[in-house]
Each structure stands twice: as structure tokens, then as C-alpha cells.
């Protein structure tokens, strides 16, 4: 079966996603006021960032207020890449990964336009995020969710919750057995781009440790794919 970069279209149509035997409810009682969307944007779809979607990723990151200063390289840069931290160099580094077929994440689209980003990729493609090491796990099947970006004008409309569902399903379809995340408390002064713990708890993630003083390490174990579901 060929690789299809589109993420399950049902993610955009409903506020929950069935992941194996797990029902993920992003609008449940576990959400805090900070996490709870005030309205719902309809018609969002998701695609992986690959060669044919690089231009969309580029357009999103070069838009007003977008994180083009980092190009989501902060947790990816290896030692030689840490020397050149300017925007142009970081863009080049992330583009090289995409051109080499390295997974980096997914884009959310609204009316055909890229409007949101989630960094979701195999954990070994990042620097040390502070997660846990389980000798009984296949490290190749542990994926990390490290960043969300939604433009300010679209925040508070449930997009990040749908991105979370889509990101988990994307990882599962690519062979992940665990998704690990590093969210913070709502009042945290930093690392808020990694998400808030309430959103992950509502999605079924469980806290398994801490990474530093502000980031919580949270994990979701995934049910294996049914035959024919893999990308």
C-alpha cells in the first residue's frame, strides 16, 4: 500500500476520534477554561509535511506572527546546527529533513489554506526532550509531540484540540505505539507552545514524569493498526 500523506478526514468532521479502543473526547469535562474552545471552526483537514506540502508549511511559517525565527528547530538541532541560529539557516535545516523523508509534523488547512501546525515525529529525530526510557519499548515506535502553532486570530476555536487528535492518528498510522508529550500548566510562563496538560488529559494521556520544573511528561499508548489501515 502506498504512502498517503492525508490524515484521516473524519478528524476534521467530529470532536472525537476513535484510536483503537480509545475514545478521545476533546470537549469533555477534563478541560480547564484555558483549554476549552469558545467556538468551533468547521471544515479543517490535515496533511503531513512532505515534499508536496513543503510550500504550504513555508507559507504558514512566513506569515504574520508565525514562528519563522525558529522553524521548529529548537528541539531538533544537532550540534553543528546549533552554531547558526538565524532564521535562514534554521529554515534550511528543516527543509533538508523534509527533503530526506524525515517526518516533522502535520499542517491544518481551512478552506484550502494552511492555518495551523503540530510538530509530531519519531522521538529519535529530536534532541533529548526529557521523556522516559522504557527498555521494553521499541524506541523507533515512540513518537513525540513537541509544538503547536495556531495564528492568534484563530485561537480559542478548538483547532489545537483537533490538531492533537489528528497528530495522534497520524503517528499511529505511521507505526507509533506510544505518543509522548511535554505540556505545561496553564499558568506556566514558558513552553506554552508545547500545549497544556488539560488538553492532553482529556485526550487520554497519562502523566509519567517531569522534564525540568515546568514540563510534564505525558504518554498515550496506542492500539495497533487494523489490517489495511497503515499509510
ChimeraX attribute file (.defattr): number of C-alpha atoms within 10 A of each C-alpha:
attribute: neighborCount
match mode: 1-to-1
recipient: residues
	/A:1	7
	/A:2	6
	/A:3	8
	/A:4	11
	/A:5	16
	/A:6	15
	/A:7	22
	/A:8	18
	/A:9	14
	/A:10	14
	/A:11	22
	/A:12	24
	/A:13	14
	/A:14	12
	/A:15	17
	/A:16	20
	/A:17	22
	/A:18	13
	/A:19	17
	/A:20	13
	/A:21	9
	/A:22	13
	/A:23	12
	/A:24	20
	/A:25	21
	/A:26	27
	/A:27	17
	/A:28	15
	/A:29	10
	/A:30	17
	/A:31	20
	/A:32	15
	/A:33	10
	/A:34	14
	/A:35	22
	/A:36	19
	/A:37	19
	/A:38	11
	/A:39	11
	/A:40	12
	/A:41	15
	/A:42	14
	/A:43	14
	/A:44	22
	/A:45	24
	/A:46	25
	/A:47	22
	/A:48	24
	/A:49	25
	/A:50	22
	/A:51	12
	/A:52	11
	/A:53	16
	/A:54	16
	/A:55	13
	/A:56	19
	/A:57	22
	/A:58	16
	/A:59	13
	/A:60	24
	/A:61	23
	/A:62	14
	/A:63	12
	/A:64	10
	/A:65	11
	/A:66	17
	/A:67	15
	/A:68	18
	/A:69	17
	/A:70	18
	/A:71	22
	/A:72	24
	/A:73	20
	/A:74	15
	/A:75	14
	/A:76	20
	/A:77	19
	/A:78	13
	/A:79	8
	/A:80	7
	/A:81	14
	/A:82	14
	/A:83	10
	/A:84	12
	/A:85	15
	/A:86	13
	/A:87	15
	/A:88	13
	/A:89	18
	/A:90	23
	/A:91	19
	/A:92	12
	/A:93	18
	/A:94	19
	/A:95	20
	/A:96	12
	/A:97	14
	/A:98	19
	/A:99	13
	/A:100	11
	/A:101	12
	/A:102	16
	/A:103	19
	/A:104	22
	/A:105	26
	/A:106	27
	/A:107	27
	/A:108	28
	/A:109	18
	/A:110	15
	/A:111	10
	/A:112	11
	/A:113	14
	/A:114	22
	/A:115	22
	/A:116	25
	/A:117	28
	/A:118	26
	/A:119	20
	/A:120	26
	/A:121	25
	/A:122	24
	/A:123	22
	/A:124	15
	/A:125	18
	/A:126	18
	/A:127	14
	/A:128	11
	/A:129	19
	/A:130	15
	/A:131	19
	/A:132	14
	/A:133	9
	/A:134	8
	/A:135	7
	/A:136	6
	/A:137	11
	/A:138	11
	/A:139	16
	/A:140	14
	/A:141	19
	/A:142	21
	/A:143	26
	/A:144	27
	/A:145	26
	/A:146	23
	/A:147	20
	/A:148	21
	/A:149	24
	/A:150	21
	/A:151	15
	/A:152	10
	/A:153	7
	/A:154	14
	/A:155	16
	/A:156	18
	/A:157	17
	/A:158	20
	/A:159	24
	/A:160	24
	/A:161	24
	/A:162	24
	/A:163	26
	/A:164	22
	/A:165	23
	/A:166	28
	/A:167	28
	/A:168	25
	/A:169	22
	/A:170	25
	/A:171	25
	/A:172	25
	/A:173	19
	/A:174	19
	/A:175	19
	/A:176	25
	/A:177	21
	/A:178	24
	/A:179	25
	/A:180	26
	/A:181	29
	/A:182	29
	/A:183	28
	/A:184	23
	/A:185	17
	/A:186	16
	/A:187	10
	/A:188	12
	/A:189	9
	/A:190	12
	/A:191	16
	/A:192	18
	/A:193	15
	/A:194	19
	/A:195	25
	/A:196	24
	/A:197	26
	/A:198	22
	/A:199	24
	/A:200	26
	/A:201	20
	/A:202	20
	/A:203	25
	/A:204	17
	/A:205	20
	/A:206	18
	/A:207	18
	/A:208	12
	/A:209	15
	/A:210	17
	/A:211	15
	/A:212	10
	/A:213	7
	/A:214	17
	/A:215	24
	/A:216	22
	/A:217	23
	/A:218	23
	/A:219	25
	/A:220	18
	/A:221	17
	/A:222	19
	/A:223	14
	/A:224	16
	/A:225	16
	/A:226	9
	/A:227	6
	/A:228	8
	/A:229	11
	/A:230	16
	/A:231	15
